[in-house]
Amino acid sequence: MTGMDAHGTDLKKDLDATLRARGELGEEYESALVDSFLEKVEQRIDSTIDRRVRRQLAEQQMATARGARSPRATDSFGERFGFGIVSLVLAIPLSAIGAGTAHLPGLLVSWAGIVGVNVVQAARGNPGLFGGRRRDRGSARTDDDWQD
């Protein structure tokens, strides 16, 4: 019997016991019996959620310890290409608005913003792109690091 089957069987036994107790005690104790049963169900749900959260945290810590990137941090080529296309399409009206309101300085500011957004997007996808330290270089340890 698996863990989920055992929990389902235990809850079914608790429900049967609650219904038998209601039959013996009468309707005046019905709300107390229902509250007691619901409290047991809530405790089971809380323990299941706690167990799942602990497992997920442990998996994230193991991935971090291994130096793996989070799944959301890895962008596919299509996402990067799409972002570039969207930024260029939006550059047309932004350039027109900037040049129309403030002439050359407005145009330069709008293009500085467009370039800035694309630089941030590129740096987010590749942390070592602009001369920053990469995680794999800094995480290499020698035996001397662990000695007192």
N, C-alpha and C positions, 0 to 999 in steps of 0.2 A: 504494500500500500504506500503510495507516494505521500509527500507532505500535504499537498492540496486535497487529496482524498481523505486523509486523516482529519484535516480541519473541517471538511464538509461533513464527515461522519460525526465528529464531535458536536458541530452545530446542530445537526439533525437530532442527536440525542438530547441536547439541551432544549431544543424546541419541543420534543416529545415530552420531556420532563415538565416543562413549563405548562403545556396543555393539560397534562395529568394533574398538576398541582392546581390549575384553575378549576378543573372539574371537581376536585376534592374540597377546595377552599371556597369556591363560589365566585360570583361576579364582583363582589366588593373588593377582592384582592387583584382583580384583573389588571388594573393600571400598574400596580407595583410589580406584578409578574412580568408584564410587557416591558417595563423600564429595566428590570433586571436582565431580561433576555437581550434587549437592545444594547445594554452596557457590555455584555459579553461579546456581542457582534462587533461593537466599536473597538473593544480591546483587541480582537482578532485582526481587524482591519489595520489598527495602529501598528501592531507587531509586524504585519506583512509589509506595510509601507516602510517601517523602520529598517526591516531586513533588506528591502530593495534599495533604499537610499544608502545604507552602509555598503552594500555590494557595489553600487555604482561609484561611490566615493573611492572605494578601494581600487576599482578598475581605473579610475582617473589618476589616482596616485601612482599606480603601477605604470601607466602610460607616461606620466610626467617623469618618473624615475628612469624610465628607459629613454627619455629624450624624444619621445614621439610628439608630433604636433597634434593639436586638437582637430577633430574631424572637420569643424567649421573653418579652421584656419587655412585649409588647403582649397584653393580656388582652381577650378578647371580652366582650361584655355578658353572655352566658350564664355564663361563668366567674365573673364578679363577682356576678351574681345568685345563682348556685348557692352561692357561698361565704357570702353573706349569709343564705340560707335555712338552710344547714347550721349556721351559728353560732347562729341563733335557735332551731333545734331542740335543739341541745346546751345552750342557755341554760336550758332548763326543768329538766333534772336537775341541772345545776350550781347553779342557784338553790336548788333543794330541798336539796341537800347543804350548801351554804353557810349557808342559813338554819337548817337543822336542827342543825348543829353549833355555829355561832357566832352565831346569831340575826341581828340587823340588820347588825353588822359583817361577818359572813360573806357575807351577801347583797350588801352593797356591794362587797366585794372580788371576788366572783365576777363581778358586772356590770362592775366596772372592768376586769377581765381580758378580758371579752367585747368591751367597747368598744375596749380597747387593741388587740386582735387585728384588729378591723375597721378601725381607724384606720391601722394599719400596712399592711394590705392595700390600703386606698384610696390611701395615699401611694405605695405601690410601683407601682400602676397609673398614677398621675398625679403625677410628681415636683414640679410647681409648685403643687399643690393647697393646701398650707399655707404659702404665702408664700416658698417656696424659689426660688432662681433657676432659670430654665429654661435648657436648653442652647442653644436657638436665639437667646436674647438675648445670651448671653455669647460666642457664636461669631462674631458679626458683626464683621468687621474693616474698618478703613478703610485707605486707602493710606498714611496716616501711621504705621501700626503696622509697616510693612515697611521704613521708612527708617531709616538709621543715626543 
